[in-house]
């Protein structure tokens, strides 16, 4: 059996070696270069690798075996809900009547697809407690920006242009301040108290006549439920601002409680997280945004509606809309998967998902609490944060322990976030993992904590069993190599 850790040979190109040959065209064809403007035509042939079909298949198959995902291992990435993607979703999304339609078709020919989207909107409204929903946004951060633009449009329509601040907790996802900035707002930080929750006194201090909104995940990114959420909403509303729900952690409360009942005015959801769409690898995602009645005129257009005659169509007659935010009608395939998941689970099933996610997280937290520092002692929701400060004193950093987990076949949890926890390790087991998987993961983390005490070097130098050892991740992100270049080319 081939060793999957054996280095791949990338340079296999040999001149005139062809992977596949098409038969000659036997019908008249207008050359493609007559259809494209000359300025866009290449002057020379592209220098692509020349390999056989067998070489090509083996190369990409070998690469695929080195991918890591929820289908082949535990993926406890905190605040991202990397849960199992049911295969029935994939079957449904690939049905011809859904996969092979075109967004420019006449709406009369795609009534089934429109009905599916309309029903999904109605389901998400019920789940979130919102009055209206758009499915356009492409992912979570896009949903954040869309929600903030709706809030901005609301304030401008009320001639309240002085509202330039968005309040964001110090535990927030990094996309929150980024989205606020892109939407034209100033991000203002509100501190956490000793329990890891929003400091109400600090919130009262920063909430004023210039406040446009508060962005708040609940439970927050420490995995803790903001027990004073209604008081938080009252403080922001009293200042004239709106309360925005970052739906990244919806997996903890889905089917149990609703943002709309907590005092939130706007919510976005991550269908590619909470509702089992494939997550990672660059997308696609889906970040629907829901709003309370006061904000519905500003939703992106068109909205998918059910007409009086029972047919489905698009509502473009929305003069106060912020406009279209995504080509066509959102990432349709991800929306189909989410609808299949909701229909499969039903209301009680979705509630059980959240209860099981919370149970798994608290079980894992309890098992690990004897070997790692626990910065906040209360029960967590669907995720929790540990601190590697105890191991740090022994010369072993959280990064080292994360790298060591790779040797045991696990994708590491989120590390060094939230920023307010020293040597943070953020773990979300989700509801789909078994007790056996959680126990095995806990056993290995505990083993690593013992190694930090007795054999720190083995942790400090990890990973030992991966194809590549520690990479310069900063340089890889800042200076990626995005094009093929023949190494034999001396120019």
Residue pairs with C-beta under 8 A, 6 or more apart in sequence:
4 62
4 65
4 66
5 465
5 466
5 467
7 467
8 59
8 62
8 63
10 59
11 487
12 49
12 51
12 55
12 59
13 49
13 50
13 51
13 486
14 50
14 51
15 50
16 50
17 50
17 51
17 52
17 55
18 50
18 52
19 51
19 52
19 53
19 55
19 56
20 53
33 41
47 484
47 485
47 486
47 489
48 484
49 484
51 59
66 467
68 75
68 411
69 75
69 280
70 82
70 83
70 84
70 85
70 432
71 84
71 85
73 409
73 410
73 411
74 410
74 411
74 429
74 433
74 437
74 440
74 441
75 82
75 411
76 82
76 410
76 411
76 412
76 413
76 427
76 428
76 429
76 441
77 411
77 413
77 414
77 428
78 221
78 223
78 383
78 385
78 413
78 414
78 417
78 425
78 426
78 427
78 428
79 173
79 221
79 248
79 249
79 383
79 414
79 417
79 426
79 428
80 248
80 273
80 279
80 414
80 428
81 248
81 249
81 251
81 270
81 273
81 274
81 279
81 382
81 428
81 430
82 273
82 279
82 280
82 411
82 428
82 430
83 251
83 273
83 276
83 430
83 431
83 432
84 276
84 430
84 432
85 276
85 277
85 278
85 279
85 337
86 276
86 340
86 341
86 344
88 340
88 344
89 276
89 277
89 336
89 337
89 340
89 341
90 337
92 98
92 336
92 337
92 340
93 99
93 333
93 336
93 337
93 340
97 112
97 113
98 112
98 113
98 116
98 332
98 333
98 336
99 333
101 109
101 110
101 113
103 328
103 329
103 332
107 114
107 312
107 313
107 314
108 311
111 311
111 312
113 332
114 304
114 312
114 313
115 312
116 335
116 336
116 339
117 135
117 304
117 312
117 329
117 330
117 332
117 335
118 304
118 305
118 306
118 312
119 339
120 135
120 335
120 338
120 339
120 342
121 133
121 134
121 135
121 288
121 304
123 339
123 342
124 130
124 133
124 269
124 288
124 290
125 131
125 132
125 133
125 290
127 254
127 255
127 258
127 342
127 350
128 245
128 247
128 258
128 259
128 260
128 267
128 269
128 290
129 258
129 259
129 260
129 261
129 264
130 259
130 260
130 267
130 290
130 291
130 292
131 260
131 290
131 291
131 292
131 293
131 296
132 290
132 291
132 293
132 296
132 299
132 303
133 288
133 289
133 290
133 291
134 146
134 288
134 289
134 290
134 299
134 300
134 303
135 286
135 288
135 304
135 329
135 330
135 335
136 146
136 288
136 289
136 300
136 324
136 325
136 326
136 329
136 330
137 143
137 145
137 146
137 268
137 286
137 287
137 288
137 289
137 300
137 325
137 326
137 330
138 283
138 284
138 285
138 286
138 287
138 326
138 330
138 331
139 270
139 272
139 283
139 284
139 285
139 286
139 287
140 175
140 246
140 247
140 248
140 268
140 270
140 273
140 285
140 287
141 175
141 178
141 179
141 287
142 285
142 287
142 325
142 326
143 247
143 268
143 269
143 270
143 287
143 288
143 289
144 175
144 176
144 179
144 215
144 244
144 246
144 268
144 287
145 179
145 182
145 183
145 325
146 268
146 287
146 289
146 300
146 322
146 325
147 244
147 266
147 267
147 268
147 289
147 291
148 166
148 179
148 180
148 183
148 185
148 212
148 213
148 215
148 244
149 183
149 322
149 325
150 266
150 289
150 291
150 295
150 298
150 299
150 322
151 212
151 213
151 242
151 244
151 265
151 266
151 295
152 183
152 184
152 185
152 212
153 298
153 320
153 322
154 242
154 294
154 295
154 298
155 161
155 163
155 212
157 297
157 298
157 320
160 240
162 209
162 210
163 209
163 210
163 211
163 212
163 240
163 241
164 184
164 185
164 186
164 210
164 212
165 185
165 186
165 187
165 188
165 206
165 208
165 210
165 211
165 212
166 177
166 180
166 183
166 185
166 186
166 187
166 188
166 211
166 212
166 213
166 214
166 215
167 188
167 189
167 190
167 203
167 206
167 207
167 211
167 213
167 214
167 215
167 236
167 241
168 176
168 177
168 180
168 187
168 188
168 189
168 190
168 214
168 215
169 189
169 190
169 191
169 192
169 198
169 215
169 216
169 220
170 189
170 190
170 191
170 192
170 418
170 419
170 420
171 192
171 196
171 220
171 221
171 222
171 418
171 420
172 215
172 216
172 217
172 220
172 221
172 246
173 217
173 221
173 246
173 248
176 187
176 215
176 246
177 187
179 215
180 186
180 187
180 215
181 187
185 212
185 213
188 206
189 206
190 198
190 199
190 202
190 203
190 206
190 214
191 199
191 202
192 198
192 199
192 222
192 420
193 199
193 200
195 224
195 376
195 378
196 220
196 222
196 224
196 375
196 376
197 220
197 224
197 226
197 227
197 228
198 216
198 220
198 226
198 228
198 232
200 228
200 231
200 232
200 235
203 214
203 232
203 235
203 236
204 235
207 214
207 235
207 236
207 238
207 239
207 241
208 239
209 239
209 240
211 236
211 239
211 240
211 241
212 241
212 242
213 236
213 241
213 242
213 243
213 244
213 266
214 232
214 236
214 241
214 242
214 243
214 244
215 244
215 246
216 226
216 229
216 232
216 243
216 244
216 245
216 246
217 245
217 246
217 247
217 248
217 249
218 225
218 226
218 229
218 245
218 249
218 253
218 259
218 262
219 225
219 226
219 249
219 252
219 253
219 380
219 381
219 382
219 383
220 226
220 249
221 248
221 249
221 417
221 418
221 426
222 375
222 376
222 380
222 384
222 385
222 418
222 421
223 249
223 252
223 361
223 380
223 381
223 382
223 383
223 384
223 385
223 426
223 428
224 376
224 378
224 380
224 381
225 252
225 381
226 232
229 262
229 263
230 262
230 263
232 243
232 263
233 243
233 262
233 263
233 264
234 263
236 242
236 243
237 243
237 263
242 265
242 266
242 295
243 263
243 264
243 265
243 266
244 264
244 265
244 266
244 267
245 259
245 262
245 264
245 266
245 267
245 268
246 268
247 259
247 267
247 268
247 269
247 270
247 274
247 287
248 270
248 273
249 381
249 382
249 383
250 269
250 270
250 273
250 274
251 273
251 274
251 353
251 354
251 357
251 382
251 428
251 430
251 431
252 354
252 357
252 358
252 381
252 382
252 383
253 354
253 381
254 274
254 350
254 351
254 353
254 354
255 347
255 348
255 349
255 350
255 351
255 352
255 353
255 354
256 351
256 354
256 355
259 267
260 267
260 290
260 292
264 292
265 291
265 292
265 294
265 295
266 289
266 290
266 291
266 292
266 295
267 289
267 290
267 291
268 287
268 288
268 289
268 290
269 275
269 287
269 288
269 290
270 279
270 285
270 286
270 287
271 277
271 285
271 286
271 287
271 288
271 334
271 335
271 337
271 338
272 278
272 279
272 283
272 284
272 285
272 286
272 334
273 279
275 337
275 338
275 341
275 342
276 337
276 338
276 341
277 285
277 286
277 334
277 337
277 338
278 334
278 337
279 285
283 331
284 331
284 333
284 334
285 331
285 334
286 330
286 331
286 334
286 335
286 338
288 330
289 299
289 300
291 298
291 299
297 318
297 319
297 320
297 321
298 320
298 321
298 322
299 318
299 321
299 322
300 321
300 322
300 323
300 324
300 325
300 326
301 315
301 316
301 318
301 321
301 323
301 324
302 314
302 315
302 316
302 318
302 324
302 329
303 314
303 315
303 318
304 312
304 313
304 314
304 315
304 329
305 312
305 313
305 314
305 315
306 312
307 313
342 350
345 353
352 431
353 431
354 382
354 431
355 431
356 431
357 381
357 382
357 428
357 429
357 430
357 431
358 380
358 381
358 382
360 382
360 429
360 430
360 431
360 433
360 438
361 380
361 381
361 382
361 383
361 384
361 427
361 428
361 429
362 379
362 380
362 384
363 435
363 438
364 384
364 427
364 429
364 438
364 441
364 442
365 374
365 380
365 384
365 386
365 427
367 438
367 439
367 442
367 446
368 386
368 442
368 445
368 446
371 445
371 446
371 449
371 450
372 386
372 387
372 388
372 390
372 391
372 425
372 445
372 449
373 386
373 387
373 388
373 389
373 390
374 384
374 386
374 387
375 385
375 386
375 387
375 421
376 385
382 428
382 430
383 426
383 427
383 428
383 429
384 426
384 427
385 418
385 421
385 424
385 425
385 426
385 427
386 424
386 425
386 427
387 421
387 422
387 423
387 424
387 425
388 396
388 397
388 398
388 401
388 423
388 424
388 425
389 422
389 423
390 449
391 397
391 398
391 400
391 401
391 423
391 449
391 452
392 398
392 422
392 423
394 452
394 453
394 456
395 456
395 460
396 452
396 456
396 459
396 460
397 423
398 415
398 416
398 423
398 424
398 425
399 415
399 416
400 452
400 459
400 460
400 462
401 412
401 425
401 445
401 448
401 449
401 452
401 459
402 412
402 413
402 415
402 425
403 412
403 459
403 462
403 463
403 470
404 448
404 451
404 458
404 459
404 462
404 463
405 411
405 412
405 444
405 445
405 448
406 412
406 462
406 463
406 465
406 466
407 462
407 463
407 464
407 465
407 466
408 444
410 441
410 444
413 425
413 426
413 427
413 428
414 424
414 425
414 426
414 427
415 424
415 425
415 426
416 423
416 424
417 424
417 426
418 424
418 426
429 438
429 441
448 459
451 458
451 459
452 459
458 464
463 469
463 470
